[in-house]
Amino acid sequence: MGPKTAELIDVLEELAILLESDGDNHWSRWMRKAKTLLQASDYSGITYLRSAYGGMGSFNDLILGQSSVDGVFSWKPGYKELNDRLEELRNKASQLGAEIQRDQGE
């Protein structure tokens, strides 16, 4: 496993933890599955990860820190910082995935 893959595995774990901290299970499981594949040197994890990006309802569209009580929308405290961190990790995972895929000749 190369250094970029090891870094991506760490980023995916950070993403999963961040997502779980806001109650998101769908994308957290997605990131953990990609991580598990990569830890086993199964580079289909890159394809799986990259399939989360793009299109309506994709990982790109996710916004954290929202809540609704009795149909009334509100932002949770710290939502801006939460989303800034999400954007940073989301971009890093995408960038590393693309670089690894290029390095693998795909």
Gaussian input, Z-matrix of N, CA and C with variables (Angstrom, degrees):
# hf/3-21g

backbone

0 1
 N
 C     1     B1
 C     2     B2     1     A1
 N     3     B3     2     A2     1     D1
 C     4     B4     3     A3     2     D2
 C     5     B5     4     A4     3     D3
 N     6     B6     5     A5     4     D4
 C     7     B7     6     A6     5     D5
 C     8     B8     7     A7     6     D6
 N     9     B9     8     A8     7     D7
 C    10    B10     9     A9     8     D8
 C    11    B11    10    A10     9     D9
 N    12    B12    11    A11    10    D10
 C    13    B13    12    A12    11    D11
 C    14    B14    13    A13    12    D12
 N    15    B15    14    A14    13    D13
 C    16    B16    15    A15    14    D14
 C    17    B17    16    A16    15    D15
 N    18    B18    17    A17    16    D16
 C    19    B19    18    A18    17    D17
 C    20    B20    19    A19    18    D18
 N    21    B21    20    A20    19    D19
 C    22    B22    21    A21    20    D20
 C    23    B23    22    A22    21    D21
 N    24    B24    23    A23    22    D22
 C    25    B25    24    A24    23    D23
 C    26    B26    25    A25    24    D24
 N    27    B27    26    A26    25    D25
 C    28    B28    27    A27    26    D26
 C    29    B29    28    A28    27    D27
 N    30    B30    29    A29    28    D28
 C    31    B31    30    A30    29    D29
 C    32    B32    31    A31    30    D30
 N    33    B33    32    A32    31    D31
 C    34    B34    33    A33    32    D32
 C    35    B35    34    A34    33    D33
 N    36    B36    35    A35    34    D34
 C    37    B37    36    A36    35    D35
 C    38    B38    37    A37    36    D36
 N    39    B39    38    A38    37    D37
 C    40    B40    39    A39    38    D38
 C    41    B41    40    A40    39    D39
 N    42    B42    41    A41    40    D40
 C    43    B43    42    A42    41    D41
 C    44    B44    43    A43    42    D42
 N    45    B45    44    A44    43    D43
 C    46    B46    45    A45    44    D44
 C    47    B47    46    A46    45    D45
 N    48    B48    47    A47    46    D46
 C    49    B49    48    A48    47    D47
 C    50    B50    49    A49    48    D48
 N    51    B51    50    A50    49    D49
 C    52    B52    51    A51    50    D50
 C    53    B53    52    A52    51    D51
 N    54    B54    53    A53    52    D52
 C    55    B55    54    A54    53    D53
 C    56    B56    55    A55    54    D54
 N    57    B57    56    A56    55    D55
 C    58    B58    57    A57    56    D56
 C    59    B59    58    A58    57    D57
 N    60    B60    59    A59    58    D58
 C    61    B61    60    A60    59    D59
 C    62    B62    61    A61    60    D60
 N    63    B63    62    A62    61    D61
 C    64    B64    63    A63    62    D62
 C    65    B65    64    A64    63    D63
 N    66    B66    65    A65    64    D64
 C    67    B67    66    A66    65    D65
 C    68    B68    67    A67    66    D66
 N    69    B69    68    A68    67    D67
 C    70    B70    69    A69    68    D68
 C    71    B71    70    A70    69    D69
 N    72    B72    71    A71    70    D70
 C    73    B73    72    A72    71    D71
 C    74    B74    73    A73    72    D72
 N    75    B75    74    A74    73    D73
 C    76    B76    75    A75    74    D74
 C    77    B77    76    A76    75    D75
 N    78    B78    77    A77    76    D76
 C    79    B79    78    A78    77    D77
 C    80    B80    79    A79    78    D78
 N    81    B81    80    A80    79    D79
 C    82    B82    81    A81    80    D80
 C    83    B83    82    A82    81    D81
 N    84    B84    83    A83    82    D82
 C    85    B85    84    A84    83    D83
 C    86    B86    85    A85    84    D84
 N    87    B87    86    A86    85    D85
 C    88    B88    87    A87    86    D86
 C    89    B89    88    A88    87    D87
 N    90    B90    89    A89    88    D88
 C    91    B91    90    A90    89    D89
 C    92    B92    91    A91    90    D90
 N    93    B93    92    A92    91    D91
 C    94    B94    93    A93    92    D92
 C    95    B95    94    A94    93    D93
 N    96    B96    95    A95    94    D94
 C    97    B97    96    A96    95    D95
 C    98    B98    97    A97    96    D96
 N    99    B99    98    A98    97    D97
 C   100   B100    99    A99    98    D98
 C   101   B101   100   A100    99    D99
 N   102   B102   101   A101   100   D100
 C   103   B103   102   A102   101   D101
 C   104   B104   103   A103   102   D102
 N   105   B105   104   A104   103   D103
 C   106   B106   105   A105   104   D104
 C   107   B107   106   A106   105   D105
 N   108   B108   107   A107   106   D106
 C   109   B109   108   A108   107   D107
 C   110   B110   109   A109   108   D108
 N   111   B111   110   A110   109   D109
 C   112   B112   111   A111   110   D110
 C   113   B113   112   A112   111   D111
 N   114   B114   113   A113   112   D112
 C   115   B115   114   A114   113   D113
 C   116   B116   115   A115   114   D114
 N   117   B117   116   A116   115   D115
 C   118   B118   117   A117   116   D116
 C   119   B119   118   A118   117   D117
 N   120   B120   119   A119   118   D118
 C   121   B121   120   A120   119   D119
 C   122   B122   121   A121   120   D120
 N   123   B123   122   A122   121   D121
 C   124   B124   123   A123   122   D122
 C   125   B125   124   A124   123   D123
 N   126   B126   125   A125   124   D124
 C   127   B127   126   A126   125   D125
 C   128   B128   127   A127   126   D126
 N   129   B129   128   A128   127   D127
 C   130   B130   129   A129   128   D128
 C   131   B131   130   A130   129   D129
 N   132   B132   131   A131   130   D130
 C   133   B133   132   A132   131   D131
 C   134   B134   133   A133   132   D132
 N   135   B135   134   A134   133   D133
 C   136   B136   135   A135   134   D134
 C   137   B137   136   A136   135   D135
 N   138   B138   137   A137   136   D136
 C   139   B139   138   A138   137   D137
 C   140   B140   139   A139   138   D138
 N   141   B141   140   A140   139   D139
 C   142   B142   141   A141   140   D140
 C   143   B143   142   A142   141   D141
 N   144   B144   143   A143   142   D142
 C   145   B145   144   A144   143   D143
 C   146   B146   145   A145   144   D144
 N   147   B147   146   A146   145   D145
 C   148   B148   147   A147   146   D146
 C   149   B149   148   A148   147   D147
 N   150   B150   149   A149   148   D148
 C   151   B151   150   A150   149   D149
 C   152   B152   151   A151   150   D150
 N   153   B153   152   A152   151   D151
 C   154   B154   153   A153   152   D152
 C   155   B155   154   A154   153   D153
 N   156   B156   155   A155   154   D154
 C   157   B157   156   A156   155   D155
 C   158   B158   157   A157   156   D156
 N   159   B159   158   A158   157   D157
 C   160   B160   159   A159   158   D158
 C   161   B161   160   A160   159   D159
 N   162   B162   161   A161   160   D160
 C   163   B163   162   A162   161   D161
 C   164   B164   163   A163   162   D162
 N   165   B165   164   A164   163   D163
 C   166   B166   165   A165   164   D164
 C   167   B167   166   A166   165   D165
 N   168   B168   167   A167   166   D166
 C   169   B169   168   A168   167   D167
 C   170   B170   169   A169   168   D168
 N   171   B171   170   A170   169   D169
 C   172   B172   171   A171   170   D170
 C   173   B173   172   A172   171   D171
 N   174   B174   173   A173   172   D172
 C   175   B175   174   A174   173   D173
 C   176   B176   175   A175   174   D174
 N   177   B177   176   A176   175   D175
 C   178   B178   177   A177   176   D176
 C   179   B179   178   A178   177   D177
 N   180   B180   179   A179   178   D178
 C   181   B181   180   A180   179   D179
 C   182   B182   181   A181   180   D180
 N   183   B183   182   A182   181   D181
 C   184   B184   183   A183   182   D182
 C   185   B185   184   A184   183   D183
 N   186   B186   185   A185   184   D184
 C   187   B187   186   A186   185   D185
 C   188   B188   187   A187   186   D186
 N   189   B189   188   A188   187   D187
 C   190   B190   189   A189   188   D188
 C   191   B191   190   A190   189   D189
 N   192   B192   191   A191   190   D190
 C   193   B193   192   A192   191   D191
 C   194   B194   193   A193   192   D192
 N   195   B195   194   A194   193   D193
 C   196   B196   195   A195   194   D194
 C   197   B197   196   A196   195   D195
 N   198   B198   197   A197   196   D196
 C   199   B199   198   A198   197   D197
 C   200   B200   199   A199   198   D198
 N   201   B201   200   A200   199   D199
 C   202   B202   201   A201   200   D200
 C   203   B203   202   A202   201   D201
 N   204   B204   203   A203   202   D202
 C   205   B205   204   A204   203   D203
 C   206   B206   205   A205   204   D204
 N   207   B207   206   A206   205   D205
 C   208   B208   207   A207   206   D206
 C   209   B209   208   A208   207   D207
 N   210   B210   209   A209   208   D208
 C   211   B211   210   A210   209   D209
 C   212   B212   211   A211   210   D210
 N   213   B213   212   A212   211   D211
 C   214   B214   213   A213   212   D212
 C   215   B215   214   A214   213   D213
 N   216   B216   215   A215   214   D214
 C   217   B217   216   A216   215   D215
 C   218   B218   217   A217   216   D216
 N   219   B219   218   A218   217   D217
 C   220   B220   219   A219   218   D218
 C   221   B221   220   A220   219   D219
 N   222   B222   221   A221   220   D220
 C   223   B223   222   A222   221   D221
 C   224   B224   223   A223   222   D222
 N   225   B225   224   A224   223   D223
 C   226   B226   225   A225   224   D224
 C   227   B227   226   A226   225   D225
 N   228   B228   227   A227   226   D226
 C   229   B229   228   A228   227   D227
 C   230   B230   229   A229   228   D228
 N   231   B231   230   A230   229   D229
 C   232   B232   231   A231   230   D230
 C   233   B233   232   A232   231   D231
 N   234   B234   233   A233   232   D232
 C   235   B235   234   A234   233   D233
 C   236   B236   235   A235   234   D234
 N   237   B237   236   A236   235   D235
 C   238   B238   237   A237   236   D236
 C   239   B239   238   A238   237   D237
 N   240   B240   239   A239   238   D238
 C   241   B241   240   A240   239   D239
 C   242   B242   241   A241   240   D240
 N   243   B243   242   A242   241   D241
 C   244   B244   243   A243   242   D242
 C   245   B245   244   A244   243   D243
 N   246   B246   245   A245   244   D244
 C   247   B247   246   A246   245   D245
 C   248   B248   247   A247   246   D246
 N   249   B249   248   A248   247   D247
 C   250   B250   249   A249   248   D248
 C   251   B251   250   A250   249   D249
 N   252   B252   251   A251   250   D250
 C   253   B253   252   A252   251   D251
 C   254   B254   253   A253   252   D252
 N   255   B255   254   A254   253   D253
 C   256   B256   255   A255   254   D254
 C   257   B257   256   A256   255   D255
 N   258   B258   257   A257   256   D256
 C   259   B259   258   A258   257   D257
 C   260   B260   259   A259   258   D258
 N   261   B261   260   A260   259   D259
 C   262   B262   261   A261   260   D260
 C   263   B263   262   A262   261   D261
 N   264   B264   263   A263   262   D262
 C   265   B265   264   A264   263   D263
 C   266   B266   265   A265   264   D264
 N   267   B267   266   A266   265   D265
 C   268   B268   267   A267   266   D266
 C   269   B269   268   A268   267   D267
 N   270   B270   269   A269   268   D268
 C   271   B271   270   A270   269   D269
 C   272   B272   271   A271   270   D270
 N   273   B273   272   A272   271   D271
 C   274   B274   273   A273   272   D272
 C   275   B275   274   A274   273   D273
 N   276   B276   275   A275   274   D274
 C   277   B277   276   A276   275   D275
 C   278   B278   277   A277   276   D276
 N   279   B279   278   A278   277   D277
 C   280   B280   279   A279   278   D278
 C   281   B281   280   A280   279   D279
 N   282   B282   281   A281   280   D280
 C   283   B283   282   A282   281   D281
 C   284   B284   283   A283   282   D282
 N   285   B285   284   A284   283   D283
 C   286   B286   285   A285   284   D284
 C   287   B287   286   A286   285   D285
 N   288   B288   287   A287   286   D286
 C   289   B289   288   A288   287   D287
 C   290   B290   289   A289   288   D288
 N   291   B291   290   A290   289   D289
 C   292   B292   291   A291   290   D290
 C   293   B293   292   A292   291   D291
 N   294   B294   293   A293   292   D292
 C   295   B295   294   A294   293   D293
 C   296   B296   295   A295   294   D294
 N   297   B297   296   A296   295   D295
 C   298   B298   297   A297   296   D296
 C   299   B299   298   A298   297   D297
 N   300   B300   299   A299   298   D298
 C   301   B301   300   A300   299   D299
 C   302   B302   301   A301   300   D300
 N   303   B303   302   A302   301   D301
 C   304   B304   303   A303   302   D302
 C   305   B305   304   A304   303   D303
 N   306   B306   305   A305   304   D304
 C   307   B307   306   A306   305   D305
 C   308   B308   307   A307   306   D306
 N   309   B309   308   A308   307   D307
 C   310   B310   309   A309   308   D308
 C   311   B311   310   A310   309   D309
 N   312   B312   311   A311   310   D310
 C   313   B313   312   A312   311   D311
 C   314   B314   313   A313   312   D312
 N   315   B315   314   A314   313   D313
 C   316   B316   315   A315   314   D314
 C   317   B317   316   A316   315   D315

   B1=1.4547
   B2=1.5231
   B3=1.3166
   B4=1.4545
   B5=1.5208
   B6=1.3301
   B7=1.4644
   B8=1.5290
   B9=1.3222
   B10=1.4682
   B11=1.5232
   B12=1.3210
   B13=1.4648
   B14=1.5183
   B15=1.3234
   B16=1.4679
   B17=1.5247
   B18=1.3235
   B19=1.4677
   B20=1.5243
   B21=1.3279
   B22=1.4583
   B23=1.5250
   B24=1.3150
   B25=1.4643
   B26=1.5231
   B27=1.3250
   B28=1.4729
   B29=1.5266
   B30=1.3204
   B31=1.4688
   B32=1.5282
   B33=1.3274
   B34=1.4625
   B35=1.5220
   B36=1.3235
   B37=1.4656
   B38=1.5266
   B39=1.3223
   B40=1.4694
   B41=1.5238
   B42=1.3215
   B43=1.4592
   B44=1.5220
   B45=1.3215
   B46=1.4633
   B47=1.5258
   B48=1.3094
   B49=1.4678
   B50=1.5281
   B51=1.3207
   B52=1.4663
   B53=1.5262
   B54=1.3133
   B55=1.4613
   B56=1.5250
   B57=1.3198
   B58=1.4619
   B59=1.5214
   B60=1.3294
   B61=1.4658
   B62=1.5272
   B63=1.3319
   B64=1.4651
   B65=1.5296
   B66=1.3280
   B67=1.4582
   B68=1.5155
   B69=1.3176
   B70=1.4629
   B71=1.5234
   B72=1.3218
   B73=1.4602
   B74=1.5243
   B75=1.3358
   B76=1.4693
   B77=1.5255
   B78=1.3214
   B79=1.4651
   B80=1.5201
   B81=1.3113
   B82=1.4657
   B83=1.5306
   B84=1.3305
   B85=1.4738
   B86=1.5281
   B87=1.3206
   B88=1.4720
   B89=1.5293
   B90=1.3402
   B91=1.4656
   B92=1.5299
   B93=1.3280
   B94=1.4712
   B95=1.5339
   B96=1.3298
   B97=1.4681
   B98=1.5270
   B99=1.3323
   B100=1.4740
   B101=1.5224
   B102=1.3227
   B103=1.4698
   B104=1.5284
   B105=1.3234
   B106=1.4672
   B107=1.5269
   B108=1.3228
   B109=1.4676
   B110=1.5241
   B111=1.3271
   B112=1.4670
   B113=1.5239
   B114=1.3240
   B115=1.4684
   B116=1.5205
   B117=1.3313
   B118=1.4669
   B119=1.5317
   B120=1.3347
   B121=1.4702
   B122=1.5209
   B123=1.3256
   B124=1.4600
   B125=1.5279
   B126=1.3197
   B127=1.4585
   B128=1.5221
   B129=1.3387
   B130=1.4642
   B131=1.5274
   B132=1.3317
   B133=1.4610
   B134=1.5204
   B135=1.3322
   B136=1.4682
   B137=1.5237
   B138=1.3202
   B139=1.4651
   B140=1.5183
   B141=1.3272
   B142=1.4656
   B143=1.5252
   B144=1.3233
   B145=1.4632
   B146=1.5195
   B147=1.3138
   B148=1.4654
   B149=1.5214
   B150=1.3278
   B151=1.4707
   B152=1.5265
   B153=1.3233
   B154=1.4712
   B155=1.5227
   B156=1.3209
   B157=1.4646
   B158=1.5272
   B159=1.3187
   B160=1.4568
   B161=1.5131
   B162=1.3128
   B163=1.4551
   B164=1.5219
   B165=1.3263
   B166=1.4632
   B167=1.5262
   B168=1.3141
   B169=1.4561
   B170=1.5144
   B171=1.3182
   B172=1.4602
   B173=1.5261
   B174=1.2994
   B175=1.4596
   B176=1.5263
   B177=1.3340
   B178=1.4733
   B179=1.5219
   B180=1.3289
   B181=1.4651
   B182=1.5241
   B183=1.3119
   B184=1.4629
   B185=1.5242
   B186=1.3260
   B187=1.4611
   B188=1.5193
   B189=1.3109
   B190=1.4608
   B191=1.5238
   B192=1.3253
   B193=1.4602
   B194=1.5100
   B195=1.3168
   B196=1.4597
   B197=1.5196
   B198=1.3189
   B199=1.4572
   B200=1.5185
   B201=1.3031
   B202=1.4537
   B203=1.5207
   B204=1.3141
   B205=1.4613
   B206=1.5184
   B207=1.3222
   B208=1.4675
   B209=1.5259
   B210=1.3279
   B211=1.4524
   B212=1.5145
   B213=1.3328
   B214=1.4611
   B215=1.5286
   B216=1.3282
   B217=1.4590
   B218=1.5215
   B219=1.3399
   B220=1.4660
   B221=1.5229
   B222=1.3095
   B223=1.4591
   B224=1.5177
   B225=1.3147
   B226=1.4620
   B227=1.5252
   B228=1.3349
   B229=1.4730
   B230=1.5356
   B231=1.3167
   B232=1.4628
   B233=1.5137
   B234=1.3329
   B235=1.4681
   B236=1.5305
   B237=1.3247
   B238=1.4706
   B239=1.5256
   B240=1.3249
   B241=1.4624
   B242=1.5268
   B243=1.3284
   B244=1.4606
   B245=1.5334
   B246=1.3208
   B247=1.4638
   B248=1.5209
   B249=1.3244
   B250=1.4694
   B251=1.5217
   B252=1.3255
   B253=1.4711
   B254=1.5306
   B255=1.3248
   B256=1.4625
   B257=1.5250
   B258=1.3134
   B259=1.4697
   B260=1.5315
   B261=1.3105
   B262=1.4696
   B263=1.5289
   B264=1.3278
   B265=1.4652
   B266=1.5271
   B267=1.3194
   B268=1.4716
   B269=1.5296
   B270=1.3282
   B271=1.4661
   B272=1.5231
   B273=1.3277
   B274=1.4688
   B275=1.5281
   B276=1.3312
   B277=1.4646
   B278=1.5265
   B279=1.3248
   B280=1.4622
   B281=1.5244
   B282=1.3174
   B283=1.4710
   B284=1.5245
   B285=1.3202
   B286=1.4685
   B287=1.5238
   B288=1.3324
   B289=1.4597
   B290=1.5201
   B291=1.3358
   B292=1.4707
   B293=1.5254
   B294=1.3264
   B295=1.4707
   B296=1.5230
   B297=1.3129
   B298=1.4700
   B299=1.5229
   B300=1.3218
   B301=1.4608
   B302=1.5289
   B303=1.3221
   B304=1.4749
   B305=1.5305
   B306=1.3350
   B307=1.4649
   B308=1.5256
   B309=1.3341
   B310=1.4652
   B311=1.5287
   B312=1.3376
   B313=1.4570
   B314=1.5078
   B315=1.3351
   B316=1.4739
   B317=1.5001
   A1=108.57
   A2=115.23
   A3=119.85
   A4=112.64
   A5=116.44
   A6=120.67
   A7=113.55
   A8=117.81
   A9=119.70
   A10=110.86
   A11=116.06
   A12=119.60
   A13=110.24
   A14=116.94
   A15=120.49
   A16=110.51
   A17=116.80
   A18=120.38
   A19=110.59
   A20=116.91
   A21=120.44
   A22=110.72
   A23=117.59
   A24=120.98
   A25=110.21
   A26=116.96
   A27=120.75
   A28=111.32
   A29=117.02
   A30=121.25
   A31=110.13
   A32=117.08
   A33=120.51
   A34=111.27
   A35=117.18
   A36=120.33
   A37=110.22
   A38=116.97
   A39=120.46
   A40=110.97
   A41=116.42
   A42=120.43
   A43=111.03
   A44=116.71
   A45=120.46
   A46=110.87
   A47=116.94
   A48=121.22
   A49=110.27
   A50=117.02
   A51=121.15
   A52=110.71
   A53=116.42
   A54=120.90
   A55=111.23
   A56=116.56
   A57=120.55
   A58=111.60
   A59=116.92
   A60=120.08
   A61=111.59
   A62=116.50
   A63=120.86
   A64=111.65
   A65=116.80
   A66=120.60
   A67=115.14
   A68=118.15
   A69=120.80
   A70=109.22
   A71=115.85
   A72=120.24
   A73=112.65
   A74=116.94
   A75=120.10
   A76=111.57
   A77=117.05
   A78=120.13
   A79=111.77
   A80=116.90
   A81=119.68
   A82=110.25
   A83=116.42
   A84=119.98
   A85=110.46
   A86=117.20
   A87=122.10
   A88=110.14
   A89=115.89
   A90=120.59
   A91=110.94
   A92=116.43
   A93=119.75
   A94=111.58
   A95=117.40
   A96=119.57
   A97=110.05
   A98=116.78
   A99=120.02
   A100=109.89
   A101=116.44
   A102=121.54
   A103=110.91
   A104=116.81
   A105=121.36
   A106=111.03
   A107=116.71
   A108=120.19
   A109=110.90
   A110=116.51
   A111=120.39
   A112=111.84
   A113=117.27
   A114=120.03
   A115=111.22
   A116=116.42
   A117=121.48
   A118=111.32
   A119=116.91
   A120=123.31
   A121=112.44
   A122=116.15
   A123=122.36
   A124=106.84
   A125=115.39
   A126=119.96
   A127=113.46
   A128=117.23
   A129=118.71
   A130=109.21
   A131=116.46
   A132=121.11
   A133=112.11
   A134=116.87
   A135=121.17
   A136=109.64
   A137=116.24
   A138=120.57
   A139=110.31
   A140=115.70
   A141=120.53
   A142=110.38
   A143=117.41
   A144=121.38
   A145=110.76
   A146=117.11
   A147=121.04
   A148=112.05
   A149=117.67
   A150=120.07
   A151=111.75
   A152=117.51
   A153=121.21
   A154=111.50
   A155=116.55
   A156=122.46
   A157=110.24
   A158=116.72
   A159=121.60
   A160=113.33
   A161=115.40
   A162=121.25
   A163=111.99
   A164=114.90
   A165=120.00
   A166=110.38
   A167=115.73
   A168=120.93
   A169=113.62
   A170=116.69
   A171=120.37
   A172=111.02
   A173=115.06
   A174=122.19
   A175=110.77
   A176=116.51
   A177=120.72
   A178=112.16
   A179=117.23
   A180=122.20
   A181=113.40
   A182=116.92
   A183=120.23
   A184=111.77
   A185=115.22
   A186=123.06
   A187=106.57
   A188=116.24
   A189=121.61
   A190=110.45
   A191=115.44
   A192=121.03
   A193=115.01
   A194=117.35
   A195=120.66
   A196=109.72
   A197=115.81
   A198=119.39
   A199=109.33
   A200=114.65
   A201=121.42
   A202=107.91
   A203=115.82
   A204=121.26
   A205=107.16
   A206=115.86
   A207=121.62
   A208=111.39
   A209=116.01
   A210=121.51
   A211=115.33
   A212=116.78
   A213=120.45
   A214=108.70
   A215=115.60
   A216=121.77
   A217=110.29
   A218=114.85
   A219=119.69
   A220=108.96
   A221=114.42
   A222=121.36
   A223=108.51
   A224=115.66
   A225=120.86
   A226=109.17
   A227=117.26
   A228=119.25
   A229=110.03
   A230=116.29
   A231=121.42
   A232=114.65
   A233=117.29
   A234=119.94
   A235=113.00
   A236=117.40
   A237=119.60
   A238=110.65
   A239=116.93
   A240=121.16
   A241=110.80
   A242=116.07
   A243=121.61
   A244=110.29
   A245=116.39
   A246=120.42
   A247=112.91
   A248=116.95
   A249=119.37
   A250=110.15
   A251=116.39
   A252=120.64
   A253=110.57
   A254=116.49
   A255=120.33
   A256=110.20
   A257=116.77
   A258=120.75
   A259=111.00
   A260=115.93
   A261=120.34
   A262=111.15
   A263=116.80
   A264=120.99
   A265=111.46
   A266=116.23
   A267=120.93
   A268=110.15
   A269=116.64
   A270=120.54
   A271=111.63
   A272=116.98
   A273=120.95
   A274=110.33
   A275=117.15
   A276=120.63
   A277=110.63
   A278=116.71
   A279=120.72
   A280=111.08
   A281=115.93
   A282=121.21
   A283=110.78
   A284=117.05
   A285=120.32
   A286=111.00
   A287=116.73
   A288=120.25
   A289=111.73
   A290=115.95
   A291=120.32
   A292=111.06
   A293=116.98
   A294=120.55
   A295=111.11
   A296=116.99
   A297=120.81
   A298=109.89
   A299=116.41
   A300=119.78
   A301=110.40
   A302=117.12
   A303=120.64
   A304=110.46
   A305=115.99
   A306=120.50
   A307=111.86
   A308=116.23
   A309=121.06
   A310=111.25
   A311=116.14
   A312=120.34
   A313=114.31
   A314=116.57
   A315=119.43
   A316=110.76
   D1=130.42
   D2=-179.19
   D3=-83.44
   D4=171.48
   D5=-178.16
   D6=-64.27
   D7=-33.44
   D8=178.28
   D9=-67.65
   D10=-39.05
   D11=178.54
   D12=-66.32
   D13=-42.77
   D14=177.70
   D15=-61.44
   D16=-41.20
   D17=178.25
   D18=-64.99
   D19=-41.72
   D20=179.25
   D21=-62.99
   D22=-41.10
   D23=177.74
   D24=-58.24
   D25=-42.86
   D26=177.54
   D27=-64.07
   D28=-42.45
   D29=179.65
   D30=-63.77
   D31=-41.24
   D32=179.13
   D33=-63.16
   D34=-38.68
   D35=176.89
   D36=-64.95
   D37=-44.22
   D38=177.51
   D39=-60.19
   D40=-42.60
   D41=177.95
   D42=-60.90
   D43=-46.70
   D44=-179.12
   D45=-59.22
   D46=-44.03
   D47=179.76
   D48=-64.17
   D49=-44.91
   D50=179.36
   D51=-61.02
   D52=-45.97
   D53=-179.83
   D54=-62.23
   D55=-43.99
   D56=178.72
   D57=-63.82
   D58=-32.79
   D59=-179.59
   D60=-63.38
   D61=-22.09
   D62=178.25
   D63=-104.98
   D64=8.03
   D65=176.90
   D66=85.18
   D67=11.91
   D68=179.47
   D69=-88.22
   D70=114.68
   D71=179.26
   D72=-97.70
   D73=-33.53
   D74=-176.59
   D75=-59.50
   D76=-57.29
   D77=-176.77
   D78=-72.94
   D79=-28.87
   D80=175.88
   D81=-62.51
   D82=-46.38
   D83=177.69
   D84=-62.05
   D85=-38.08
   D86=179.29
   D87=-59.47
   D88=-48.28
   D89=-178.74
   D90=-65.27
   D91=-40.12
   D92=179.38
   D93=-66.85
   D94=-35.78
   D95=177.60
   D96=-65.51
   D97=-45.06
   D98=177.51
   D99=-59.90
   D100=-42.39
   D101=179.44
   D102=-61.20
   D103=-46.19
   D104=-179.15
   D105=-61.53
   D106=-42.68
   D107=177.74
   D108=-60.92
   D109=-45.73
   D110=-178.73
   D111=-66.84
   D112=-36.78
   D113=177.84
   D114=-62.68
   D115=-28.33
   D116=178.34
   D117=-89.96
   D118=13.34
   D119=-177.42
   D120=59.21
   D121=28.74
   D122=175.94
   D123=-98.62
   D124=102.14
   D125=-173.70
   D126=-77.69
   D127=3.77
   D128=168.30
   D129=-66.46
   D130=-15.14
   D131=174.72
   D132=-61.30
   D133=-30.33
   D134=177.29
   D135=-68.36
   D136=-47.63
   D137=178.43
   D138=-61.41
   D139=-43.00
   D140=178.88
   D141=-61.04
   D142=-47.91
   D143=178.67
   D144=-58.68
   D145=-49.96
   D146=-174.92
   D147=-66.65
   D148=-22.48
   D149=177.65
   D150=-71.68
   D151=-12.47
   D152=177.47
   D153=-75.47
   D154=-19.47
   D155=-175.02
   D156=-96.05
   D157=139.19
   D158=173.85
   D159=95.07
   D160=143.43
   D161=179.69
   D162=89.00
   D163=163.18
   D164=-179.61
   D165=-65.73
   D166=137.75
   D167=178.28
   D168=76.35
   D169=13.42
   D170=-177.92
   D171=-80.86
   D172=175.76
   D173=178.23
   D174=-58.17
   D175=-31.08
   D176=177.47
   D177=-60.24
   D178=-30.20
   D179=-174.91
   D180=-84.65
   D181=-10.79
   D182=-173.70
   D183=-66.13
   D184=133.22
   D185=173.48
   D186=-126.05
   D187=129.24
   D188=179.91
   D189=-97.99
   D190=167.50
   D191=173.46
   D192=84.69
   D193=18.91
   D194=178.64
   D195=-103.22
   D196=148.07
   D197=173.81
   D198=-145.19
   D199=161.15
   D200=178.17
   D201=-140.08
   D202=120.55
   D203=177.48
   D204=-119.28
   D205=120.66
   D206=-177.45
   D207=52.72
   D208=39.50
   D209=177.03
   D210=78.33
   D211=6.01
   D212=-179.98
   D213=-103.47
   D214=120.03
   D215=-179.37
   D216=-74.88
   D217=142.51
   D218=171.75
   D219=-153.64
   D220=160.84
   D221=175.58
   D222=-95.49
   D223=139.33
   D224=175.61
   D225=-76.12
   D226=152.40
   D227=175.73
   D228=-57.84
   D229=138.51
   D230=178.29
   D231=79.99
   D232=12.42
   D233=-176.11
   D234=-61.32
   D235=-35.14
   D236=-178.61
   D237=-64.55
   D238=-48.70
   D239=179.35
   D240=-62.82
   D241=-39.34
   D242=179.00
   D243=-60.12
   D244=-46.54
   D245=-179.29
   D246=-72.99
   D247=-31.60
   D248=174.41
   D249=-62.57
   D250=-43.33
   D251=179.29
   D252=-67.51
   D253=-41.38
   D254=176.75
   D255=-57.58
   D256=-47.19
   D257=-178.42
   D258=-62.16
   D259=-41.94
   D260=179.03
   D261=-61.22
   D262=-48.95
   D263=-178.69
   D264=-69.22
   D265=-40.41
   D266=179.80
   D267=-60.72
   D268=-44.98
   D269=178.64
   D270=-66.12
   D271=-40.17
   D272=-179.94
   D273=-64.15
   D274=-43.55
   D275=179.20
   D276=-62.61
   D277=-43.12
   D278=179.23
   D279=-63.23
   D280=-45.21
   D281=-179.69
   D282=-62.11
   D283=-48.67
   D284=-179.62
   D285=-63.68
   D286=-41.69
   D287=178.31
   D288=-58.77
   D289=-44.11
   D290=179.25
   D291=-65.01
   D292=-42.12
   D293=179.78
   D294=-64.52
   D295=-43.82
   D296=-179.90
   D297=-64.64
   D298=-42.34
   D299=179.51
   D300=-61.94
   D301=-41.96
   D302=176.97
   D303=-62.57
   D304=-43.88
   D305=-179.46
   D306=-63.59
   D307=-29.21
   D308=179.19
   D309=-81.84
   D310=-6.11
   D311=177.88
   D312=79.64
   D313=23.74
   D314=-179.96
   D315=-96.84

